[in-house]
């Protein structure tokens, strides 16, 4: 009987067996490529939004901020207290080139082209933006990406950039450090809830959260109107995923895989229920360190599994320099973890904070308090007389922030509109604590093109308005899409009165912050 061609070769191949628990070749591939995706998203946000937010014509320009930091720390100490490459220069062109460089390098990592210099460059670039981004980059997911990017450096090959050809095995200690990050991230979020808002202990926070979170998603509306028992069950699952499951990441293999699966499922539900930037996506990526090749092999095509089986057989012993670097990062993370651990045990737990200027090891948390009512700042402008009740005001629409009552909640995750998010905080405060909103109104009155790139709809595309005002509304989901609406609202009052380029107090406020530009026409500063 004639054997089919290739049969002998197939018989000579060793049987395909599941990878052993200590084997993390595929885990390294998943973590590094996933990090490339996170960097692509993060730098895409910068490419689109860096100029209107922190450019020279932005709401919070970088140059004056660095000048204040330099004066505050009395000179060169600022270089260490606030490490950023933009001390070397922060011109608009520099910011743009840095954002584009990060986007290109992130795409290379996503494609599997990665080494230590590439990852160090990505980490340094993003850290630099975070440290000059001020309130627009003061969120937990930003320092989380910095910490994750730093750890990933010790998984990458030193020079040869092709991930599939890495000759050294992944350092298991670095995988364990990813699990330690998973624990701090989840457990910190769980503790801040139990110590914070009583509605988490009363199992009632989800009665409000879907409606009042910063940027609700399309499914948030339906989650909000689900039966009350599902909200209670959701809070219980939240506590299980954030307080109990994290301890399993250090357990035996089956317990570790179960804990990782719970965390991934929980984060997936959060992605479905709202837009929390790339926080949940990045958390899923970090939690994948709980899985070894035996898990990932089941999800990969057979031909790929054979390829990686051959790669594992060709792995060499780690070099002396690799062993030294791995030991050093283990010691460094251990020492820097003292502050975060003390914070976790403290009754005055900080949320989303760093204990070192390079954001190496941080503390995390989310929604330690949940708003019961949604307050929205609505900006509108007119070219008429603001004192005339017949004057028509036209509202500014933002890409994701609730505004138009008939517009459904947006779907943007893992992308992030940072101005929309910060406007949510403005609704919880006042313009004295969020002075950038006064600067935004000033730019709209001047017709500056920069802030218009952050709008979904500009009601004054040709000529700027003569007056812009800010009103505070209470927004609620409209039950059953009443009158074809997703939202219903009620006016709470005035957030900022109608402002124009001729108002003395307005101009003095801007001048105090260094935001007053030379007027295009001399304003009338006479009292009104």
GIVEN-V704540 format. One record per residue. N is the residue number from 1. RES is the residue in three letters. PHI is phi in radians with two decimals (NA if undefined). OMEGA is omega in whole degrees, 0 to 359 (none if undefined). Layout:
N_RES_PHI_OMEGA + N_RES_PHI_OMEGA
This chain:
1_UNK_NA_182 + 2_UNK_-1.48_179 + 3_UNK_-1.36_176 + 4_UNK_-1.03_179 + 5_UNK_-1.03_178 + 6_UNK_1.55_183 + 7_UNK_-1.12_181 + 8_UNK_-1.12_179 + 9_UNK_-1.13_181 + 10_UNK_-1.16_180 + 11_UNK_-1.18_181 + 12_UNK_-1.30_180 + 13_UNK_-1.20_177 + 14_UNK_-1.18_179 + 15_UNK_-1.07_181 + 16_UNK_-1.39_182 + 17_UNK_-2.09_176 + 18_UNK_-1.06_178 + 19_UNK_-1.14_177 + 20_UNK_-1.25_186 + 21_UNK_-1.06_184 + 22_UNK_-1.49_183 + 23_UNK_-1.75_187 + 24_UNK_-2.24_178 + 25_UNK_-1.14_178 + 26_UNK_-1.20_178 + 27_UNK_-1.04_178 + 28_UNK_-1.08_180 + 29_UNK_-1.04_181 + 30_UNK_-1.12_182 + 31_UNK_-1.13_184 + 32_UNK_-1.26_178 + 33_UNK_-1.17_177 + 34_UNK_-1.09_177 + 35_UNK_-1.13_176 + 36_UNK_-1.02_177 + 37_UNK_-1.09_179 + 38_UNK_-1.10_178 + 39_UNK_-1.15_178 + 40_UNK_-1.03_180 + 41_UNK_-1.10_185 + 42_UNK_-1.10_181 + 43_UNK_-1.37_173 + 44_UNK_-1.12_176 + 45_UNK_-1.07_179 + 46_UNK_-1.15_180 + 47_UNK_-0.97_183 + 48_UNK_-1.43_193 + 49_UNK_-2.07_187 + 50_UNK_-1.10_183 + 51_UNK_-1.17_181 + 52_UNK_-1.20_180 + 53_UNK_-1.60_188 + 54_UNK_-2.28_176 + 55_UNK_-1.26_183 + 56_UNK_-1.09_176 + 57_UNK_-1.88_183 + 58_UNK_-1.48_181 + 59_UNK_-1.19_178 + 60_UNK_-2.32_186 + 61_UNK_-1.03_184 + 62_UNK_-1.23_188 + 63_UNK_-0.98_178 + 64_UNK_-1.08_179 + 65_UNK_-1.10_180 + 66_UNK_-1.14_177 + 67_UNK_-1.09_179 + 68_UNK_-1.16_179 + 69_UNK_-1.10_180 + 70_UNK_-1.06_179 + 71_UNK_-1.19_183 + 72_UNK_-1.12_181 + 73_UNK_-1.66_173 + 74_UNK_1.00_172 + 75_UNK_1.79_192 + 76_UNK_-1.12_176 + 77_UNK_-1.07_179 + 78_UNK_-1.10_181 + 79_UNK_-1.10_179 + 80_UNK_-1.55_183 + 81_UNK_-1.20_179 + 82_UNK_-2.33_182 + 83_UNK_-1.21_177 + 84_UNK_-2.78_177 + 85_UNK_-1.15_185 + 86_UNK_-1.37_166 + 87_UNK_-1.12_180 + 88_UNK_-1.35_181 + 89_UNK_2.81_183 + 90_UNK_-2.37_176 + 91_UNK_-1.12_181 + 92_UNK_-0.97_180 + 93_UNK_-1.11_179 + 94_UNK_-1.13_179 + 95_UNK_-1.08_181 + 96_UNK_-1.14_181 + 97_UNK_-1.11_179 + 98_UNK_-1.13_179 + 99_UNK_-1.14_179 + 100_UNK_-1.17_177 + 101_UNK_-1.06_178 + 102_UNK_-1.07_180 + 103_UNK_-1.13_181 + 104_UNK_-1.16_180 + 105_UNK_-1.14_176 + 106_UNK_-1.08_178 + 107_UNK_-1.13_177 + 108_UNK_-1.11_179 + 109_UNK_-1.11_177 + 110_UNK_-1.04_180 + 111_UNK_-1.40_179 + 112_UNK_1.71_177 + 113_UNK_-1.73_189 + 114_UNK_-2.66_170 + 115_UNK_-2.67_184 + 116_UNK_-1.07_179 + 117_UNK_-1.02_180 + 118_UNK_-1.12_182 + 119_UNK_-1.22_176 + 120_UNK_-1.12_179 + 121_UNK_-1.10_178 + 122_UNK_-1.08_180 + 123_UNK_-1.08_182 + 124_UNK_-1.13_180 + 125_UNK_-1.13_184 + 126_UNK_-1.23_176 + 127_UNK_-1.02_181 + 128_UNK_-1.10_178 + 129_UNK_-1.17_180 + 130_UNK_-1.05_185 + 131_UNK_-1.37_176 + 132_UNK_-2.00_183 + 133_UNK_-1.35_177 + 134_UNK_0.97_186 + 135_UNK_-1.14_181 + 136_UNK_-1.30_177 + 137_UNK_-2.22_180 + 138_UNK_-1.79_186 + 139_UNK_-1.80_185 + 140_UNK_-1.09_183 + 141_UNK_-1.22_180 + 142_UNK_-1.28_177 + 143_UNK_-1.23_176 + 144_UNK_-1.15_177 + 145_UNK_-1.16_177 + 146_UNK_-1.09_181 + 147_UNK_-1.15_179 + 148_UNK_-1.11_179 + 149_UNK_-1.10_178 + 150_UNK_-1.17_179 + 151_UNK_-1.08_184 + 152_UNK_-1.11_178 + 153_UNK_-0.96_186 + 154_UNK_-1.52_171 + 155_UNK_-1.69_190 + 156_UNK_-1.46_172 + 157_UNK_-1.14_184 + 158_UNK_-1.16_183 + 159_UNK_-2.20_187 + 160_UNK_-1.07_193 + 161_UNK_-1.45_183 + 162_UNK_-1.49_186 + 163_UNK_-1.04_185 + 164_UNK_-1.25_184 + 165_UNK_-1.89_179 + 166_UNK_-1.13_186 + 167_UNK_-1.58_182 + 168_UNK_-1.71_178 + 169_UNK_-1.20_178 + 170_UNK_-1.12_177 + 171_UNK_-1.17_183 + 172_UNK_-1.10_180 + 173_UNK_-1.05_180 + 174_UNK_-1.18_174 + 175_UNK_-1.05_178 + 176_UNK_-1.12_178 + 177_UNK_-1.16_173 + 178_UNK_-1.10_178 + 179_UNK_-1.20_176 + 180_UNK_-1.12_175 + 181_UNK_-1.12_177 + 182_UNK_-1.01_180 + 183_UNK_-1.09_182 + 184_UNK_-1.10_181 + 185_UNK_-1.12_183 + 186_UNK_-1.32_184 + 187_UNK_-1.15_177 + 188_UNK_-1.09_178 + 189_UNK_-1.14_179 + 190_UNK_-1.19_182 + 191_UNK_-1.18_182 + 192_UNK_-1.11_177 + 193_UNK_-1.28_182 + 194_UNK_-1.14_180 + 195_UNK_-1.52_187 + 196_UNK_-1.67_187 + 197_UNK_-1.15_180 + 198_UNK_-1.07_181 + 199_UNK_-1.14_175 + 200_UNK_-1.22_178 + 201_UNK_-1.35_178 + 202_UNK_-1.50_177 + 203_UNK_1.13_185 + 204_UNK_-2.11_187 + 205_UNK_-1.10_181 + 206_UNK_-1.32_171 + 207_UNK_-1.13_184 + 208_UNK_-2.03_195 + 209_UNK_-1.01_184 + 210_UNK_-1.06_181 + 211_UNK_-1.50_189 + 212_UNK_-1.79_179 + 213_UNK_-1.09_187 + 214_UNK_-0.96_181 + 215_UNK_-2.29_179 + 216_UNK_-1.04_177 + 217_UNK_-1.78_182 + 218_UNK_-1.01_181 + 219_UNK_-1.48_180 + 220_UNK_-1.01_179 + 221_UNK_-0.99_184 + 222_UNK_-1.33_175 + 223_UNK_-1.06_183 + 224_UNK_-1.10_185 + 225_UNK_-1.67_174 + 226_UNK_-1.26_181 + 227_UNK_-0.97_184 + 228_UNK_-1.03_182 + 229_UNK_-1.14_178 + 230_UNK_-1.23_176 + 231_UNK_-1.18_177 + 232_UNK_-1.09_179 + 233_UNK_-1.10_179 + 234_UNK_-1.12_178 + 235_UNK_-1.16_178 + 236_UNK_-1.07_178 + 237_UNK_-1.16_176 + 238_UNK_-1.01_180 + 239_UNK_-1.12_180 + 240_UNK_-1.14_184 + 241_UNK_-1.23_186 + 242_UNK_-1.73_185 + 243_UNK_-1.88_185 + 244_UNK_-1.74_184 + 245_UNK_-1.00_182 + 246_UNK_-0.97_180 + 247_UNK_-1.17_180 + 248_UNK_-1.28_182 + 249_UNK_-1.18_178 + 250_UNK_-1.80_185 + 251_UNK_-1.48_175 + 252_UNK_-1.02_190 + 253_UNK_-0.95_183 + 254_UNK_-1.13_179 + 255_UNK_-1.16_179 + 256_UNK_-1.11_179 + 257_UNK_-1.15_177 + 258_UNK_-1.11_180 + 259_UNK_-1.09_178 + 260_UNK_-1.08_180 + 261_UNK_-1.14_178 + 262_UNK_-1.09_181 + 263_UNK_-1.13_179 + 264_UNK_-1.11_178 + 265_UNK_-1.09_180 + 266_UNK_-1.08_180 + 267_UNK_-1.17_176 + 268_UNK_-1.11_177 + 269_UNK_-1.10_178 + 270_UNK_-1.15_177 + 271_UNK_-1.10_180 + 272_UNK_-1.21_189 + 273_UNK_-1.67_180 + 274_UNK_-3.14_180 + 275_UNK_-1.99_180 + 276_UNK_-1.91_181 + 277_UNK_0.97_179 + 278_UNK_-1.76_182 + 279_UNK_-1.01_184 + 280_UNK_-1.20_177 + 281_UNK_-1.10_180 + 282_UNK_-1.20_177 + 283_UNK_-1.11_176 + 284_UNK_-1.05_180 + 285_UNK_-1.02_181 + 286_UNK_-1.10_181 + 287_UNK_-1.18_178 + 288_UNK_-1.14_174 + 289_UNK_-1.17_175 + 290_UNK_-1.28_184 + 291_UNK_-1.82_177 + 292_UNK_-1.88_183 + 293_UNK_-1.10_178 + 294_UNK_-1.07_177 + 295_UNK_-1.42_185 + 296_UNK_-1.19_180 + 297_UNK_-1.06_181 + 298_UNK_-1.19_184 + 299_UNK_-1.75_185 + 300_UNK_-1.78_176 + 301_UNK_-1.04_184 + 302_UNK_-1.04_181 + 303_UNK_-1.12_177 + 304_UNK_-1.21_180 + 305_UNK_-1.10_178 + 306_UNK_-1.11_180 + 307_UNK_-1.08_181 + 308_UNK_-1.28_175 + 309_UNK_-1.10_176 + 310_UNK_-1.14_179 + 311_UNK_-1.11_180 + 312_UNK_-1.11_181 + 313_UNK_-1.19_182 + 314_UNK_-1.64_182 + 315_UNK_-1.14_178 + 316_UNK_-1.73_175 + 317_UNK_-1.20_179 + 318_UNK_-1.05_180 + 319_UNK_-1.23_179 + 320_UNK_-1.08_180 + 321_UNK_-1.14_178 + 322_UNK_-1.13_181 + 323_UNK_-1.13_180 + 324_UNK_-1.17_180 + 325_UNK_-1.11_180 + 326_UNK_-1.14_179 + 327_UNK_-1.10_181 + 328_UNK_-1.14_180 + 329_UNK_-1.19_177 + 330_UNK_-1.11_179 + 331_UNK_-1.14_181 + 332_UNK_-1.07_180 + 333_UNK_-1.13_178 + 334_UNK_-1.08_181 + 335_UNK_-1.20_181 + 336_UNK_-1.30_179 + 337_UNK_-1.41_182 + 338_UNK_-1.05_180 + 339_UNK_-1.06_178 + 340_UNK_-1.03_180 + 341_UNK_-1.17_177 + 342_UNK_-1.03_179 + 343_UNK_-1.11_179 + 344_UNK_-1.06_182 + 345_UNK_-1.49_184 + 346_UNK_-1.48_175 + 347_UNK_-1.21_178 + 348_UNK_-1.80_184 + 349_UNK_-1.07_173 + 350_UNK_-1.42_179 + 351_UNK_-2.02_177 + 352_UNK_0.99_183 + 353_UNK_-2.49_178 + 354_UNK_-2.10_182 + 355_UNK_-1.94_177 + 356_UNK_-2.62_187 + 357_UNK_-1.21_182 + 358_UNK_-1.75_177 + 359_UNK_0.97_181 + 360_UNK_-1.25_182 + 361_UNK_-2.32_190 + 362_UNK_-2.15_173 + 363_UNK_-2.03_190 + 364_UNK_-2.31_177 + 365_UNK_3.10_181 + 366_UNK_-2.70_174 + 367_UNK_0.94_172 + 368_UNK_-1.12_172 + 369_UNK_-2.36_182 + 370_UNK_-2.15_180 + 371_UNK_-1.26_177 + 372_UNK_-1.51_183 + 373_UNK_-2.29_179 + 374_UNK_-1.63_178 + 375_UNK_-1.90_181 + 376_UNK_-2.17_172 + 377_UNK_-1.51_181 + 378_UNK_-1.97_178 + 379_UNK_-1.66_177 + 380_UNK_-2.55_182 + 381_UNK_-2.31_179 + 382_UNK_-2.67_171 + 383_UNK_-1.88_179 + 384_UNK_-1.73_180 + 385_UNK_-1.54_182 + 386_UNK_-1.14_179 + 387_UNK_-1.42_181 + 388_UNK_-1.52_181 + 389_UNK_-1.10_179 + 390_UNK_-1.49_181 + 391_UNK_-1.11_179 + 392_UNK_-1.62_178 + 393_UNK_-1.84_180 + 394_UNK_-1.93_185 + 395_UNK_-1.50_174 + 396_UNK_-1.48_179 + 397_UNK_-1.85_178 + 398_UNK_-1.90_189 + 399_UNK_-1.02_187 + 400_UNK_-2.24_180 + 401_UNK_-1.15_177 + 402_UNK_-1.00_179 + 403_UNK_-2.64_176 + 404_UNK_-1.00_185 + 405_UNK_-1.16_183 + 406_UNK_-1.65_182 + 407_UNK_-1.54_180 + 408_UNK_-1.21_175 + 409_UNK_-0.99_188 + 410_UNK_-1.47_171 + 411_UNK_-2.15_183 + 412_UNK_-2.28_184 + 413_UNK_-0.93_8 + 414_UNK_-1.53_176 + 415_UNK_-1.19_187 + 416_UNK_-2.65_172 + 417_UNK_-1.65_190 + 418_UNK_-1.24_178 + 419_UNK_-1.20_177 + 420_UNK_-1.00_181 + 421_UNK_-1.13_182 + 422_UNK_-1.23_175 + 423_UNK_-1.14_174 + 424_UNK_-1.09_177 + 425_UNK_-1.13_179 + 426_UNK_-1.05_179 + 427_UNK_-1.18_179 + 428_UNK_-1.64_187 + 429_UNK_-2.37_177 + 430_UNK_-2.50_187 + 431_UNK_-1.21_177 + 432_UNK_-1.15_179 + 433_UNK_-1.57_177 + 434_UNK_-2.22_187 + 435_UNK_-1.13_179 + 436_UNK_-1.03_181 + 437_UNK_-1.20_175 + 438_UNK_-1.19_177 + 439_UNK_-1.13_178 + 440_UNK_-1.06_179 + 441_UNK_-1.07_178 + 442_UNK_-1.04_180 + 443_UNK_-1.16_177 + 444_UNK_-1.16_178 + 445_UNK_-1.17_179 + 446_UNK_-1.42_183 + 447_UNK_1.28_180 + 448_UNK_-1.08_181 + 449_UNK_-1.28_187 + 450_UNK_-1.01_183 + 451_UNK_-1.21_182 + 452_UNK_-1.15_178 + 453_UNK_-1.23_179 + 454_UNK_-1.68_182 + 455_UNK_-1.68_170 + 456_UNK_-1.49_181 + 457_UNK_-2.65_178 + 458_UNK_-1.79_181 + 459_UNK_-1.30_179 + 460_UNK_-2.28_185 + 461_UNK_-1.23_185 + 462_UNK_-1.74_180 + 463_UNK_-2.22_180 + 464_UNK_-1.20_178 + 465_UNK_-1.27_175 + 466_UNK_-1.51_180 + 467_UNK_-2.39_171 + 468_UNK_-2.30_178 + 469_UNK_-2.20_176 + 470_UNK_-2.24_178 + 471_UNK_-2.06_180 + 472_UNK_-1.88_180 + 473_UNK_-2.11_166 + 474_UNK_-1.66_180 + 475_UNK_-1.87_175 + 476_UNK_-2.39_172 + 477_UNK_-1.11_179 + 478_UNK_-1.43_182 + 479_UNK_-1.04_175 + 480_UNK_1.09_182 + 481_UNK_0.90_181 + 482_UNK_-0.96_180 + 483_UNK_1.02_180 + 484_UNK_1.26_183 + 485_UNK_-1.80_170 + 486_UNK_-1.62_182 + 487_UNK_-2.21_165 + 488_UNK_-2.27_186 + 489_UNK_-2.48_182 + 490_UNK_-2.48_183 + 491_UNK_-1.24_176 + 492_UNK_-1.57_181 + 493_UNK_2.70_183 + 494_UNK_-1.49_174 + 495_UNK_-1.65_172 + 496_UNK_-2.47_180 + 497_UNK_-1.23_175 + 498_UNK_-0.99_183 + 499_UNK_-2.02_176 + 500_UNK_-2.44_180 + 501_UNK_-1.27_180 + 502_UNK_-1.89_182 + 503_UNK_-1.58_185 + 504_UNK_-1.07_183 + 505_UNK_-1.09_179 + 506_UNK_-1.04_181 + 507_UNK_-1.17_177 + 508_UNK_-1.16_178 + 509_UNK_-1.06_180 + 510_UNK_-1.12_181 + 511_UNK_-1.12_179 + 512_UNK_-1.10_179 + 513_UNK_-1.68_181 + 514_UNK_1.32_183 + 515_UNK_-1.77_185 + 516_UNK_-1.45_178 + 517_UNK_-1.55_174 + 518_UNK_-0.99_184 + 519_UNK_-1.16_175 + 520_UNK_-1.27_170 + 521_UNK_-2.51_186 + 522_UNK_-1.09_182 + 523_UNK_-1.33_176 + 524_UNK_-1.46_183 + 525_UNK_-1.70_179 + 526_UNK_-1.21_181 + 527_UNK_-1.06_178 + 528_UNK_-2.03_none
